[in-house]
Amino acid sequence: MSNKNINIPLLNRPLVILGLLCIMYCFSFFHRACIAVLSVDIMNDFAMTTANIGLIGSATMLGYALSQVPTGIFTDRFGARKTLFVYQILAGISAICFAYSTDWKFAVASRFVLGLTIAVNVPALKHLALWLPAAWYSKASSILLTFATVGTFLASTPLAFASSVWGWKFCLVAVGVATIALALTALFGLKDRPENQILASHEPERKISLSVIFSKIVRVRNFWLLFIWFLIMVGNLYVLFTMWWGTYLMQGVGLDKNETGLCLSIMAICSAIAMPLFAVLSDNILHSRKKILVIGSVVASLLLSGLCFGFTGHSVPALAFISACLNIAFVAPAPMVFTMAKESLPEEVIGTAFGILNFGAPIYASIIQWIFGLVVNSGMESGNTILESYSSAFIMILAFTMIGFVATFFMKDTFTSEECYADLATEKSR
């Protein structure tokens, strides 16, 4: 059925579109993170070992990494609306199939397919670029990416409570059905682009070839500098805060599980608040995108230097503060990367560009997480204390962070106040 035959005006207002995309992105992170709190129940039901449950997590991340570039290409060729529909439908079906898996092999396969379909941010960010004025984009993309934290939170304590009442399978099936409902809402409720953009074009939209898409991206130096920064900084975020940071706080510093959980909770809350604030800082105070990336790089480098030399303190408030600041330094500037890519490239290729940006960080993280563990283990075998061993591993993270910092020196700032004011004036005149 053509999208032209159905018109739901309420769903095609910019703020409503943003809200719907935020819910979809929240669900995608829920799907990604839900295994952590359900792992014991899943192992018991499927008679799985810890190695098998590790495969489920790895399969999800591998699928997510492999899908990034194809998702961008699909978005540019067929539109964000259709991409969101297909991915959300498959994600919902995969979640339901996982819940009804008969053995761990089918469970791993289901999670791999799910990983292929949770790259919601790529089509969502492009859809926002088409529907929102340029002056709103950095704030809107920051709000969208903040909902990753909401999805992760819902997959923790609320899911643990719900699964204890109704069972984990019922919970995942319910979320799968809700995801399918979101897919149908996207297909039949959204439009590909605003009416004024359709009417302004007197020629039918041409499908450009993949070679042309990639050539338009490859020749833009700013994009590759952004890729390097995002690869390292967001990759470091994955390395530390999806695996090693909690272990460091408990093993290296000596916090107990409750104290570590408190540090991580404060970290998540502060990061969710910081992302939109960084967008305001970029648009209304600094009038710069590049300076936001510089600030994140400098703060991360200073904090990592302290970790390398053991200047962190051992009190819970101090460690909670360091956790929050380091996480903010890695993640809060990230929406500026997508904003700068959008402002550096033609509209018809930004979906593919967003996919390429997202591709590197999971691959980087999967490699560096392994090397980080080797460095810690090697240090302990050499007779170093566990804190000294972690400090050696943090030196590696610091070195890569400095590379990202150097990349910012060569970036071209893309903030254009005249463009923003023009968009605001156009929006007010509607």
N, C-alpha and C positions, 0 to 999 in steps of 0.2 A: 504494500500500500504506500502510495506517495505521501511524503510529509506535507505536501501542499493541500491535501484533502482534509487535514485536521488542523484546527487552529485553537490553541489554548492560550489566549493572550497573557494570562497571569504568569504562565511558565516562561514567557519570553520577555520578561523584564530583567534588566541586568542583575539586580540584587537577588531576585528569585533564582535566576540561573546560577549565580554564585552559591546560594544556599544548597541547591540540588547537587551541584558538583562537589561541594564540601561533604555532603552526606555520602556520596559515592566514594570519595577519597577516604573518608573515615572507615567505611566498610572494607575497603581494600587493605587498610592497615590492620583492621580487626582480623581479617582472614590470614594475614601474614603472621600475626603475633599470637593467635589463639592457642597454638600448640604448647607454648611454654607452660600455661596454667593447667592444661589438660593432659600433659605428658604421662603422668602416673596412671591415670584412668585408661588412656589409650594403650599403654604398655600392658596393663592387666587384661584388657579386653582382647587384644590381638596376640597376647603371649610374646611380646616383643622384648628385645634386649635394649640396653642403652645405645648400642651401636646402630640398631635399627631405627630408633627414634631420632638419632642424629641424621640418618639418611633422609628422614621426612623433612627436617629443617633444611638440609642441603639441597634437596630436590626442589623445594619451594624457591630458594634463593637462586638456584641455577636457572630455573624457568623464568624467573623475574629478570635476570640479567640478559638472557638470550632473547627475550621478547622486546627489549627496549627499541632497537633500531627498526625492526619490522613494524612495531606499533607506530612509530613516527611516520614511516613510509605509508602505512595504511591510512593514517590520519590525513596526510597531505593528499593522497589520491582519492579517498572516498568520503572524507569529512569526519569531523569529530563526533557528530551525532551517531552515525552508523558504527563507528569504532567503539564508542561507549556501549551501544546496544549489544554488539557481538561479544565484547569482553565481559560485560556484566552477566549476560546470559550464560556464557561458559563458566564464569566464576561461580555462579549460583549452582549450576549443575555439578561442577566439580566438588563443591562443598558438600552437596547432598550425597554424591557418590562416595566421598571419603567417609562420611558418617556410616554408610552401609557397606563399607569394605568388608570382604570376607577374610582377608589375610593382609599381612603387612606389605606385601609386594604390590597389591592393588591399591593400598593406602598411599604408598610412595608415588605410584603412577598418578593417582588422583591429585596429590599435592603438587606434582610437577606441572600438570596441566593447569592447576589453579595458579601457580607461579607465573605461567605464561600470560595469564589474563588479568593480573592485578596492577598493570602499568597504567592506572587510571589517570595519573597526573599528566601524562603526555597529551592525550586528547583534551583533557580538561583545561590545561594551560593554553592550548591553541584556541579552544572555544571561547575562553575569556578574552583572548587577544582580538577575536572578531567582534565580540559583543560589547566590550567595555572601552570607554575612552582611554587614550594612552595615559592620561593623568591619574587614572585609577588603577592601572595595571599592577604596579609594584605592590600596592596595598592589598589588592584583591588576591594576587598570587601568594602573598605572605599569609593571608587569612586561610586560603585553600591548604597550603602546606602545613599550617598549624594543626589542621584536623587529623594529621598523622598521629599527633599526641593523643587526641581524643579517642581515635580508634585503638591505639595501644592501651590506653587506660580501660576502655570498655572490655578489652580482652584480658584484663587482669582480675581485680577483685569482683567486679560485677559478674563476669563470666564464671568465676569460681563459685560464687553464691548461686547463680542460676543453674549451673551444672549439678550442684549438690541437691537442688530441689527437683529438677526435671530430668537430669541426666545429660551428659555431654552430647550424645547423639541428637537428642531432641533440639538442643540449643543450636547446633550447627545446621540442622535441617531448617530450623526457623530462620536463621540468618541467610541461608541459601535461598529460601523462598522470597525473603525480603529483597535480596540482591536481584533476583529475576524481576520482581516488581519495579525496581529502579530502572532496570534495562528497558522495560516496556514504557515507562514514563519518559525516558530519554528519546526513544524512537518516535513515539506518537505525540509527545508534548513539546519537544524542542524543535527549533528550526536551525538550518545550517548557518544562516547568517541573517542580519537584520534586513528588513524590507528596503530601507534606503540604499543599502549596498547592492541589492539585487537590481533595483530600478536604475541605479546609476550606471550599471554596466549594460551596454546595448549589444554586446557580443556574448555568445555562449562561453561558459568557462572551459578553458582548454586544460587537458590532462598533460602535464609535462612529464618527460621521461625521467627515469631514475638517474641516468647519467647527467642530465641537466640539473636535477635537484642536488646531487652530490657535488657537481662542479661549482654551483653557487655557494655551497657551504665551505668547501675545501679552500677556496681562494680568499676567504675572509680571515685574516690573521687574528683579529679580536676573538673570533669563535674558538680557535685552538688554545689561546691563552686562558679563556674561560673554562675550556675543557680540562686543562691542566689543573687549574685552581679547584674546580669542582671534584675532579678525580681524587685529589689528595685530601682536601678538607672534609668532604662528605665521606670519603673512604676511611679517613681517620676516625670520624664519628662512628661508622659501623664497626671498625676494629675495636675501639675502646668500649663504646656504650651498648653494643649488642653482645659483648663477650667478656672483655678483659677488665673493665673498670670495676665492676662489682667484685670480681675475684681479687683484684689488687687491694681494694678496701678491706676485704676480709683476711686475705693471706698476708699481704705486704704490710698493712697498717695495723691490723688486729681488731677491726670492728666486728661486732656480731651481726647476725642476719637482720635483726630489726633495725639496728643503726645504719646498716648498708641500705636497707629498703627506704629508710627515711631520707638519706642522701639522694637516692635515685628519684624518689617522689618529688622532692624539692627541685631537683634538676629539671624534671619534666615540666613542672608547673611554670618555672621561670622561663624555660625555653619557649613555651606556648605563648607567654606574654611578650617575650622579646621580639619574636619575628614580626608582628605587625608594627611594633615600635621602631624597629630598624627601617621599615618602609617609610614611616613618617619622618624619621631622621633623614632619609635619603631625599624624599620629595620636598619637605618643607623647611628643613634646617640647613643641611649640608649642600643641597642641590647638586648631588653627585651620587652615582652608582659605585664608581671605582673606590671612593673613600670608605664605603661600607666594607668592601672586601679587604682593604688595607687594615681597617680596624680589627676585623676578625682575625686576620693573619698575625697581627702584632700581639693581640691579647693571647691567642693560642700559643704563640712562640714563647712569650714570657711565662705563662703558666707551665708549659712543658719544660722550660728551663729549670723552674723550681722543682718539678718532679724528678728531673734528671739528677739534681744535686741534693735531693732529700729535704728541700725547704718547704714542706707542706704543712707541718703541724700534725698533731694527732687527735685534736678535739673534733667532736662531731660537727659543731657549727662551722669550724674552719674548713673541714673536708666537704661539707655540704655546699659552702660558698665556692670552693674550688671546682666542685663537680658542676654546679650551675654555670659558673663563668666559662669553663672549658667547653661545655656542651653548647652554650650560647655562641661562643666564638666560632665553633664549627658549623652550626646549623642555621643560626639567625640570618647570616648574610646570604645563604643559599638562594632564596628567591630573587636576589639581585642578579644572579647569574642568568636565570631565565629571562628576566627583564632586559638585561643587556644583550642577550642573544636575540630576543625579539626586536630590539631597537637597532641591531646590527645587520639583520638579514631580511630578505623579502618575505612577505606574508606566506607565499605558497610553499616555502621550504621549512618553516619554523617547527612543524610537527616532527619532521625527520631530525632537525637539529636538536630538539628537546630529547628525542630518543637516544641520539648519540651521546649527549651530555650525561644521561642517566646510565648509560651502558657501562662506563668505566669503573665507577665507584664500587659496585658489588664485586667485580672481578679483582680489583685492587685489594678490597677488604678480605676476600677469601684467601689471597696469597699472604698478605701481611699478618693476618691473624695467626696463621700457621707459623710464620717466621718469628713473630712475637713470642709464641710459646717456646720455640726452640731456643731463643736467646735467654729467656728466663730459666729454662731447664739447664742450659749450658752453664749459666752463671752459678746456679746452685751446685752443680756437679763439680765446679772448679773451687768450691769452698766459700763462695760469697754468701752473705746473708740474703734472705729472700727479698728484702727491701732493696738491697744493692743490685740484685738480679733484675728486678723490675725497673730500676733506674737505668740500667743498661739498655733495656728494651725501649724505654721512653726516649732515649737518645736517637734511635732509629726514627721514631715518629716525629721528633723535633726536626731532624734533617729533612724529611719529606715536607714538613710544614714550611720550612724555610724556602724550599723550591717553589711552593705555591705563593709565598710572599714575594719572591723575586718576579714571578710571572705578572704580578699586579703592576710592576714598574713599567711594563711595556704595553699595558692595556690602554685603549682609548676610551675615555669616559663617554657614555652615550646619553647622559641626561641632557634634555633640551627643553628649557623652560618655555620657549615660544610655542613648541608643539603642544605642551601640556595646557597652556592657557588657551590656545586655539580650540583644543578639544573640549575644554570646559565651557567655552563660549558657545560652541556648537550644541553641546548637550543642554545648556540652559535655554537656547532658542527653540528647542523642540516643543 
